[in-house]
Amino acid sequence: MAVTDLRGILGYISRFRDKIFVLSLDSVVLADDNFHKLALDISVLRSLNIRVVLVHGASRQMLAMAAGLGVEPSDLEGMGKTDEPTLRLAIAASNVIAHQLLEELSELDQRAAVTNAIVAHPAGIISGADQGLTGKVEKVDVGFLEGLMASNVIPVIPPLGFDGNGRTYRVNSDGVALEVAEALRAAKLIFATSTNGVGGGGKLSTQFSVDEAAEFLRKNRAGLAADLVSKLEHGLRACRNGVSRSHIIDGTQDDALLSEIFSNEGIGTMIYANEYQAIRRARKKDVRRVMDLIKESVANQEIRARSRAEVAERIGDFFLFEIDKNILGCVALRIFPEQKEVAELECLSVAPNHENQGIGRKLMQYTESKAREMGVKRLFALSTQA
């Protein structure tokens, strides 16, 4: 690891210390040979005083058990109706997975406990069909989970819910992860699955605002895998209901979890809340970052060269786009004292790894809005390249 990488990581640690991350583990991730490394990454988070809650799926293991036993269960992938044989499979698979998780975490000196923290009731009749033993999350036992975390124990939550009579129901793990993240006011909800998130035209979409994610789903739902649609829908709802960030990562990839959390670029897809809070006025301490950000654009003669002293003198004219306090773009608004109704939009630059994701457009729109508020009637931009 380079020294610069370590410095970057240190910038995150103070922000994430004592925060809660809910990590949803797909059954395919649990069955992958790389899971031991993912468990090691979870241990790293705990060593940094990040509180972790694990929610897991079980469909892959249920399918394997069903084939071995010659059982014909009801729907496993789509979370439709659950009959008695399917529920027995869900319980058996969850027990196997729980033991696997406890083994992995014990090897890493991490304490964990499998919980019955999900209170559920029957899903009932949907579209005219009785869903049998499929359940719906009614409540999360927040006090129970917080008590475990306060004792440095990692809660492990299976895709099972329990009612007041001790009856067990099969519940959707994505839905459980969402409900847990909302109830605990988690900082992050992370879906570890077998895909790196949302791609288009061969390019990964690394981030969406809540509004952008909703629009993307509206336009592209039919062409997306059902599993990815589920992650996007649940991540979107989480960000609408108090969770700051939702992530979709490939849990079978080496270092995926840490790379997504502790780097500006990330490797998966992130949905973030409060888009306009991502743009703020620059401060004196941001001068160095602005200089780093515009360096490549200046070298390519896309924008005019500026000295550090010039940027420092006019730092109050700059606006910065940031996500998780990482500065990814900048723009400046220059008002002319002699012609206060005229202003220049200048020094628009976006970090290379985040180009073509709409950050420049957002900075332009934000600057136009600020100019109007200041009574500017004409806004212009100069460029050496069309």
WORA-V112384 format. One record per pair of residues at least 24 apart in sequence whose ideal C-beta (glycine too) atoms are under 10 Angstrom apart, sorted by the first residue. I is the first residue (numbers start at 0). J is the second residue. D is the distance in whole Angstrom. If there is no record, write none. Layout:
# WORA-V112384
i	j	d
I	J	D
I	J	D
This chain:
# WORA-V112384
i	j	d
4	261	9
4	262	8
5	261	10
7	261	7
7	262	7
7	263	7
7	325	9
8	47	9
8	257	8
8	260	9
8	261	5
8	262	8
9	261	9
10	261	9
10	263	10
10	323	10
10	324	8
10	325	8
11	47	9
11	49	10
11	260	7
11	261	5
11	262	9
11	263	10
11	323	8
11	324	8
11	325	9
12	47	6
12	48	8
12	49	9
12	261	8
13	47	10
14	186	9
14	323	7
14	324	7
15	44	8
15	47	7
15	48	8
15	49	5
15	50	10
15	186	7
15	187	8
15	260	7
15	261	9
15	323	9
16	47	7
16	48	5
16	49	7
16	50	10
17	47	10
17	48	6
17	49	8
17	50	7
17	148	10
17	186	10
18	44	10
18	47	10
18	48	9
18	49	6
18	50	7
18	51	10
18	184	10
18	185	8
18	186	4
18	187	8
18	243	9
19	49	8
19	50	5
19	51	8
19	52	7
19	144	9
19	145	9
19	148	7
19	179	9
19	180	8
19	183	5
19	184	7
19	185	4
19	186	6
19	187	8
19	188	10
19	242	10
20	44	7
20	49	6
20	50	7
20	51	5
20	52	7
20	53	10
20	180	9
20	183	10
20	185	6
20	186	6
20	187	5
20	188	8
20	189	6
20	244	10
20	246	9
20	256	9
20	260	8
21	50	10
21	51	8
21	52	5
21	53	8
21	54	6
21	144	10
21	154	10
21	156	9
21	175	9
21	176	6
21	177	9
21	178	10
21	179	5
21	180	4
21	181	9
21	182	10
21	183	7
21	185	5
21	186	9
21	187	7
21	188	5
21	189	7
21	190	10
21	237	9
21	242	8
21	245	10
22	51	6
22	52	7
22	53	6
22	54	7
22	55	9
22	153	10
22	176	8
22	180	10
22	185	10
22	187	8
22	188	8
22	189	5
22	190	8
22	191	6
22	246	9
22	248	10
22	250	9
22	256	8
23	52	9
23	53	8
23	54	5
23	55	8
23	56	8
23	156	9
23	172	6
23	173	7
23	174	10
23	175	8
23	176	4
23	177	9
23	179	9
23	180	9
23	188	7
23	189	7
23	190	5
23	191	7
23	192	8
23	230	8
23	233	8
23	234	10
23	245	10
23	246	10
23	247	10
23	250	9
24	53	6
24	54	7
24	55	4
24	56	7
24	96	9
24	100	8
24	155	10
24	172	8
24	176	9
24	189	9
24	190	9
24	191	5
24	192	9
24	250	7
25	55	8
25	56	5
25	57	10
25	58	8
25	59	8
25	172	8
25	173	9
25	190	7
25	191	6
25	192	4
25	193	7
25	194	9
25	226	8
25	230	9
25	250	7
25	251	9
26	55	7
26	56	4
26	57	5
26	58	5
26	59	4
26	60	6
26	61	8
26	62	9
26	63	10
26	75	10
26	92	8
26	96	8
26	158	9
26	172	8
26	192	10
26	193	10
27	56	8
27	58	8
27	59	5
27	60	10
27	191	10
27	192	7
27	193	5
27	194	10
27	226	9
27	250	8
27	251	7
28	55	9
28	56	8
28	59	9
28	190	10
28	191	5
28	192	7
28	193	7
28	248	10
28	249	9
28	250	4
28	251	6
28	252	10
28	255	10
29	55	6
29	56	8
29	57	8
29	59	7
29	60	7
29	92	10
29	95	10
29	96	6
29	99	7
29	100	8
29	103	10
29	191	9
29	250	9
30	59	5
30	60	7
30	63	8
30	96	9
30	99	9
30	193	10
30	251	9
31	59	10
31	191	10
31	193	8
31	249	10
31	250	7
31	251	4
31	252	10
32	251	8
33	249	10
33	250	8
33	251	5
33	252	7
33	253	7
33	254	10
33	255	9
34	99	8
34	100	9
34	103	7
34	191	9
34	250	8
34	251	8
35	102	10
35	103	6
35	106	8
35	107	9
36	250	10
36	251	10
36	252	9
36	253	6
36	254	8
36	255	9
36	256	9
36	257	10
37	103	9
37	191	7
37	248	10
37	250	6
37	251	8
37	252	9
37	253	9
37	254	9
37	255	7
37	256	6
37	257	10
38	99	9
38	100	8
38	102	9
38	103	4
38	104	6
38	106	8
38	107	6
38	109	8
38	256	10
39	103	9
39	106	9
39	107	6
39	254	10
39	256	9
39	257	9
40	191	10
40	250	9
40	253	9
40	254	7
40	255	8
40	256	4
40	257	5
40	258	9
40	259	10
40	260	9
41	100	10
41	103	9
41	104	7
41	107	8
41	109	7
41	111	10
41	153	8
41	191	10
41	256	7
41	257	10
42	103	9
42	104	7
42	106	9
42	107	4
42	108	8
42	109	5
42	153	9
43	107	9
43	256	8
43	257	6
43	260	10
43	261	9
44	153	10
44	256	8
44	257	8
44	260	8
44	261	10
45	104	9
45	107	9
45	108	9
45	109	6
45	110	10
45	111	10
45	151	8
45	153	7
46	107	10
46	108	10
46	109	9
47	260	10
47	261	9
48	151	10
49	186	9
49	187	9
49	260	9
50	144	10
50	145	9
50	147	10
50	148	5
50	149	9
50	151	9
50	153	9
50	154	9
50	183	9
50	185	9
50	186	9
51	109	9
51	111	9
51	148	8
51	153	6
51	154	8
51	185	10
51	189	10
52	114	9
52	116	9
52	144	6
52	147	9
52	148	7
52	153	7
52	154	5
52	155	8
52	156	7
52	176	9
52	179	6
52	180	8
52	183	7
52	185	8
52	188	10
53	97	10
53	100	7
53	104	9
53	111	7
53	113	10
53	114	10
53	153	6
53	154	7
53	155	5
53	156	7
53	157	10
53	176	9
53	179	10
53	191	10
54	117	9
54	154	9
54	155	8
54	156	5
54	157	8
54	158	8
54	172	6
54	173	9
54	174	10
54	175	5
54	176	4
54	177	9
54	178	9
54	179	6
54	180	9
54	188	9
54	190	10
55	92	10
55	93	8
55	96	6
55	97	8
55	99	9
55	100	7
55	113	10
55	155	7
55	156	7
55	157	6
55	158	7
55	172	6
55	175	9
55	176	9
55	191	10
56	92	9
56	93	10
56	96	9
56	157	9
56	158	6
56	171	8
56	172	4
56	173	8
56	175	9
56	176	9
56	192	9
56	226	10
57	88	8
57	89	6
57	90	9
57	91	9
57	92	4
57	93	5
57	94	10
57	95	8
57	96	6
57	97	10
57	157	7
57	158	6
57	159	9
57	169	9
57	172	7
58	88	10
58	89	9
58	92	8
58	158	9
58	171	10
58	172	9
58	226	10
59	92	9
59	96	10
59	193	10
60	88	9
60	89	9
60	91	9
60	92	4
60	93	8
60	94	10
60	95	6
60	96	6
60	99	9
61	85	8
61	87	10
61	88	5
61	89	6
61	90	10
61	91	8
61	92	5
61	93	9
61	95	10
61	158	10
61	169	9
62	88	9
62	92	9
63	88	10
63	92	8
63	95	10
64	88	6
64	89	10
64	91	6
64	92	6
64	95	8
65	92	9
73	130	10
73	131	7
73	132	9
73	133	9
73	169	10
74	130	10
74	133	9
75	169	10
76	225	8
76	226	8
77	171	10
77	225	7
77	229	10
78	122	9
78	130	9
78	133	6
78	134	10
78	158	9
78	169	8
78	170	8
78	171	5
78	172	9
78	173	9
78	174	8
78	229	9
79	122	9
79	125	8
79	126	10
79	128	8
79	130	7
79	131	9
79	133	7
80	122	9
80	125	9
80	128	6
80	129	7
80	130	5
80	131	5
80	132	8
80	133	6
80	169	10
81	121	10
81	122	9
81	130	7
81	131	5
81	132	4
81	133	4
81	134	8
81	168	7
81	169	4
81	170	9
82	131	5
82	132	7
82	133	10
82	169	10
83	131	8
83	132	7
85	131	8
85	132	7
85	133	9
85	169	7
86	131	8
86	132	5
86	133	9
86	134	10
86	159	9
86	166	10
86	167	7
86	168	8
86	169	6
87	132	10
87	167	10
88	169	9
89	132	9
89	133	10
89	157	8
89	158	7
89	159	7
89	167	8
89	168	9
89	169	5
89	170	9
90	157	8
90	159	7
90	167	7
90	169	9
92	157	9
92	158	9
93	155	10
93	156	10
93	157	4
93	158	7
93	159	6
93	167	10
93	169	9
94	157	8
96	155	9
96	157	7
96	158	9
97	155	6
97	156	10
97	157	6
100	153	9
100	155	5
100	157	10
101	153	10
101	155	8
104	153	6
104	155	8
109	151	9
109	152	9
109	153	6
110	147	9
110	150	8
110	151	6
110	152	5
110	153	7
111	147	9
111	152	6
111	153	4
111	154	7
111	155	5
112	143	10
112	144	10
112	147	6
112	150	9
112	152	5
112	153	8
112	154	6
112	155	7
113	154	8
113	155	5
113	156	8
113	157	7
113	159	10
114	140	8
114	143	7
114	144	7
114	147	7
114	152	10
114	154	5
114	155	7
114	156	6
114	157	8
115	140	8
115	143	8
115	156	9
115	157	9
115	159	8
115	160	8
115	161	5
115	165	9
115	167	9
116	140	4
116	141	8
116	142	9
116	143	5
116	144	5
116	147	9
116	154	7
116	155	10
116	156	6
116	157	10
116	160	9
116	161	9
116	175	9
116	179	8
116	182	9
117	156	6
117	157	8
117	158	9
117	159	7
117	160	4
117	161	7
117	168	9
117	170	6
117	174	10
117	175	6
117	178	8
117	179	8
118	160	6
118	161	7
118	162	7
118	163	8
118	168	10
119	159	8
119	160	2
119	161	6
119	162	6
119	166	9
119	167	9
119	168	5
119	169	9
119	170	6
119	175	9
119	178	10
120	160	8
120	162	6
120	163	9
120	166	9
120	168	8
121	160	10
121	162	8
121	166	9
121	168	7
122	168	8
122	169	9
122	170	9
122	171	10
130	168	9
130	169	10
131	168	9
131	169	9
132	166	8
132	167	8
132	168	6
132	169	6
133	160	10
133	168	7
133	169	6
133	170	8
133	171	8
134	158	10
134	159	8
134	160	5
134	161	9
134	162	8
134	166	9
134	167	8
134	168	3
134	169	6
134	170	5
134	171	9
134	174	10
134	175	10
135	160	8
135	168	8
135	170	7
135	171	9
135	174	8
135	178	10
136	160	6
136	168	9
136	170	6
136	171	9
136	174	6
136	175	6
136	177	9
136	178	5
136	179	9
136	182	9
137	161	10
137	162	8
137	163	10
137	168	10
137	170	10
137	178	9
138	178	8
138	182	8
139	175	8
139	178	5
139	179	5
139	180	9
139	181	8
139	182	4
139	183	8
140	179	10
140	182	9
141	179	9
141	182	5
141	183	6
141	184	9
144	179	7
144	182	8
144	183	6
145	182	10
145	183	7
148	183	9
154	179	9
154	183	10
171	229	8
171	233	9
172	229	10
172	233	10
173	226	9
173	229	5
173	230	7
173	232	8
173	233	5
173	234	9
174	229	9
174	232	10
174	233	7
174	236	10
175	233	10
176	230	10
176	233	7
176	234	9
176	237	8
176	245	10
177	229	10
177	232	9
177	233	4
177	234	8
177	235	10
177	236	6
177	237	5
177	240	8
177	242	8
177	245	9
178	233	9
178	236	10
178	237	9
178	240	10
179	237	10
180	233	9
180	234	9
180	236	10
180	237	5
180	238	10
180	240	9
180	241	9
180	242	5
180	245	8
181	236	8
181	237	6
181	239	10
181	240	5
181	241	6
181	242	7
182	241	10
183	241	10
183	242	9
184	240	10
184	241	6
184	242	8
184	243	10
185	237	8
185	241	9
185	242	6
185	243	8
185	244	9
185	245	10
186	242	7
186	243	5
186	244	7
186	323	10
187	237	9
187	242	7
187	243	7
187	244	5
187	245	7
187	246	6
187	259	9
187	260	8
187	269	9
187	323	10
188	230	10
188	233	8
188	234	6
188	236	10
188	237	5
188	238	8
188	242	5
188	243	9
188	244	8
188	245	5
188	246	7
188	247	10
188	270	9
189	234	9
189	244	9
189	245	8
189	246	5
189	247	8
189	248	7
189	250	9
189	255	10
189	256	7
189	259	7
189	260	8
189	267	9
189	269	10
190	226	9
190	227	9
190	229	9
190	230	5
190	231	9
190	233	8
190	234	7
190	245	7
190	246	7
190	247	5
190	248	7
190	250	9
190	267	9
190	268	9
191	246	9
191	247	9
191	248	6
191	249	8
191	250	3
191	251	9
191	252	10
191	255	7
191	256	7
191	259	9
191	267	9
192	224	10
192	226	7
192	227	8
192	229	10
192	230	7
192	247	7
192	248	7
192	249	7
192	250	6
192	251	9
192	267	9
193	224	10
193	226	8
193	249	6
193	250	7
193	251	6
193	252	9
194	224	8
194	226	8
194	227	6
194	230	9
194	247	7
194	248	9
194	249	6
194	250	10
194	251	9
194	267	9
194	268	9
195	247	7
195	248	7
195	249	4
195	250	10
195	251	10
195	252	7
195	255	8
195	259	9
195	265	10
195	266	6
195	267	5
195	268	7
196	227	8
196	230	8
196	231	9
196	234	10
196	246	8
196	247	4
196	248	7
196	249	8
196	259	9
196	265	9
196	266	8
196	267	4
196	268	3
196	269	8
196	270	10
197	223	8
197	227	7
197	230	9
197	231	7
197	247	7
197	267	9
197	268	5
197	270	10
198	227	10
198	268	9
200	355	10
202	355	7
202	356	9
203	264	10
203	265	9
203	266	8
203	267	8
203	268	7
203	356	10
204	267	10
204	268	6
204	269	9
204	355	10
204	356	7
204	357	10
205	259	9
205	263	10
205	264	7
205	265	5
205	266	8
205	267	7
205	268	6
205	269	7
205	322	10
205	352	8
205	353	7
205	356	7
206	244	9
206	246	10
206	264	10
206	265	8
206	267	10
206	268	7
206	269	5
206	270	8
206	271	6
206	277	10
206	322	6
206	323	10
206	327	9
206	353	8
206	356	7
206	357	9
206	358	9
207	231	9
207	234	9
207	235	8
207	238	9
207	245	9
207	268	7
207	269	7
207	270	5
207	271	7
207	274	10
207	356	9
207	357	9
208	238	9
208	270	8
208	271	6
208	272	8
208	273	8
208	274	4
208	275	9
208	277	8
208	322	10
208	357	9
208	361	9
209	234	10
209	235	6
209	236	10
209	237	10
209	238	5
209	239	6
209	245	10
209	270	7
209	271	7
209	272	6
209	273	8
209	274	7
210	235	10
210	274	7
211	235	10
211	270	8
211	271	9
211	274	8
211	356	9
211	357	7
211	361	10
212	238	8
212	239	10
212	245	9
212	268	9
212	269	10
212	270	5
212	271	9
213	239	9
213	270	9
215	268	10
215	270	10
227	268	9
230	268	9
230	270	10
231	268	8
231	270	7
233	270	10
234	268	9
234	269	9
234	270	5
234	271	10
235	270	6
235	272	10
236	270	10
237	270	8
237	272	9
238	269	10
238	270	5
238	271	7
238	272	4
238	273	9
239	270	10
239	272	7
240	272	9
241	272	8
242	270	9
242	271	10
242	272	7
243	270	10
243	271	7
243	272	6
243	273	8
243	323	8
244	269	6
244	270	7
244	271	5
244	272	7
244	322	8
244	323	7
245	269	7
245	270	4
245	271	8
245	272	9
246	270	8
246	271	10
260	323	9
262	325	9
262	352	9
263	321	10
263	322	8
263	323	8
263	325	4
263	326	9
263	327	7
263	350	7
263	352	7
263	353	8
264	325	9
264	327	9
264	350	8
264	351	10
264	352	4
264	353	7
265	322	9
265	323	9
265	325	10
265	352	9
265	353	10
269	322	8
269	323	9
271	322	6
271	323	8
274	320	10
274	322	10
274	361	8
274	365	10
275	361	9
275	365	8
275	368	10
276	321	9
276	322	10
277	319	9
277	320	6
277	321	6
277	322	6
277	323	9
277	324	10
277	325	10
277	327	9
277	328	10
277	358	9
277	361	8
277	365	10
278	318	6
278	319	7
278	320	5
278	321	8
278	328	9
278	330	9
278	358	10
278	361	7
278	362	7
278	364	10
278	365	5
278	366	9
278	368	10
278	369	9
279	317	10
279	318	7
279	319	6
279	320	9
279	321	7
279	326	10
279	365	10
280	314	9
280	315	7
280	316	9
280	317	7
280	318	6
280	319	8
280	332	10
280	369	9
281	310	9
281	313	9
281	314	5
281	315	7
281	316	8
281	317	4
281	318	7
281	319	5
281	326	9
281	329	7
281	330	10
281	331	9
282	314	7
282	315	9
282	317	9
282	319	9
283	311	7
283	314	6
283	315	9
284	314	9
285	310	9
285	311	10
285	314	7
285	317	7
285	319	6
285	321	10
285	326	7
285	329	8
286	310	5
286	311	5
286	312	10
286	314	6
286	317	9
287	311	10
288	319	8
288	321	9
288	325	9
288	326	5
288	329	8
289	314	8
289	317	6
289	319	8
289	326	8
289	329	5
289	331	9
289	346	8
289	348	9
291	326	9
291	350	9
292	319	9
292	320	10
292	326	7
292	327	8
292	328	7
292	329	6
292	346	9
292	348	5
292	349	8
292	350	6
292	351	10
293	329	7
293	331	10
293	346	6
293	347	9
293	348	5
294	348	9
295	348	8
295	350	9
295	351	6
296	329	10
296	346	9
296	347	9
296	348	5
296	349	9
296	351	9
297	346	10
297	348	9
299	383	10
299	384	9
300	383	6
300	384	7
301	347	9
301	348	8
301	382	8
301	383	7
301	384	6
302	331	10
302	345	8
302	346	6
302	347	7
302	348	6
302	381	9
302	382	8
302	383	8
302	384	9
303	345	8
303	346	8
303	381	8
303	382	9
303	383	8
305	331	9
305	345	9
305	346	7
310	346	8
313	345	10
313	346	9
316	342	10
316	343	10
316	345	8
316	346	9
317	345	10
317	346	7
318	346	10
318	347	10
318	362	7
318	365	6
318	366	6
318	369	7
319	362	9
320	349	8
320	350	9
320	353	9
320	358	5
320	359	9
320	361	6
320	362	6
320	365	8
322	353	9
322	358	9
325	350	9
325	353	9
326	350	8
327	352	8
327	353	5
327	354	10
327	356	9
327	358	6
327	362	10
328	353	7
328	354	9
328	356	10
328	358	5
328	359	6
328	361	8
328	362	5
329	358	10
329	362	7
330	358	10
330	359	8
330	361	10
330	362	4
330	363	7
330	365	8
330	366	5
330	369	10
330	380	10
331	362	10
331	366	8
332	365	9
332	366	5
332	367	9
332	369	6
332	370	6
332	373	8
332	375	8
332	378	8
334	370	8
334	373	7
334	374	9
334	375	7
335	375	10
338	375	10
338	376	10
338	377	9
339	373	8
339	374	7
339	375	8
339	376	9
340	370	10
340	373	9
340	374	6
340	375	6
340	376	4
340	377	7
340	378	10
341	370	10
341	375	7
341	376	7
341	377	5
341	378	8
341	379	7
342	366	9
342	367	10
342	369	9
342	370	5
342	373	8
342	374	10
342	375	4
342	376	9
342	377	8
342	378	5
342	379	8
343	370	10
343	375	10
343	377	10
343	378	7
343	379	6
343	380	7
343	381	7
344	369	10
344	370	8
344	375	10
344	378	6
344	379	7
344	380	5
344	381	9
345	379	10
345	380	7
345	381	7
345	382	10
346	380	10
347	380	8
347	382	9
